[in-house]
Amino acid sequence: MQERIRNICEELCCRELGEKEELIASGLLDSFKIMELICSLEESFDIVFQPEEITELDNFSCISRIAEITGRKTGLGQDGKEKVSG
């Protein structure tokens, strides 16, 4: 899952990215690209972000944070495997 997210982000930013690289604070993602990112994530992982999740920009600050929220919404871990509770 994280690799798919990295590919989406790198395509939007037009360069290779580190897992913890700041995407918004650095200016790599502007408001238009953030919305493109959200739409791509929703389509790619068959999820829907709620307005309060979207307005919390920290959710989209770096690849690892994006993987966290996407993993919670899909029920998968960042590695794409189903989470085991307990």
Phi, psi and omega in degrees: 000315183297326179293320176297319178296316178302315180299317178298312182295318181294324177295317179292323183270350179061034175192167177289147184229148172275157184301322183254008182295131180290118183270322183272309182300327181279348181088004179295325176245118173266183185299323179294315180291329176297317179293323174298318178300311181299315179297319179296318179296316180298318180289316184293323185251005179054053179230169176227125176275136177280154181308320181292333176286325180288319182288343174274085187298340178300334177299338185240022186286331180204168184302319182293323178291321178297319178295324178298307183291323178294320177299318178297320183286330181268345185081013180248155173282175181299335180278358179088000179265149181298136179289141177252122180268153176121000000 
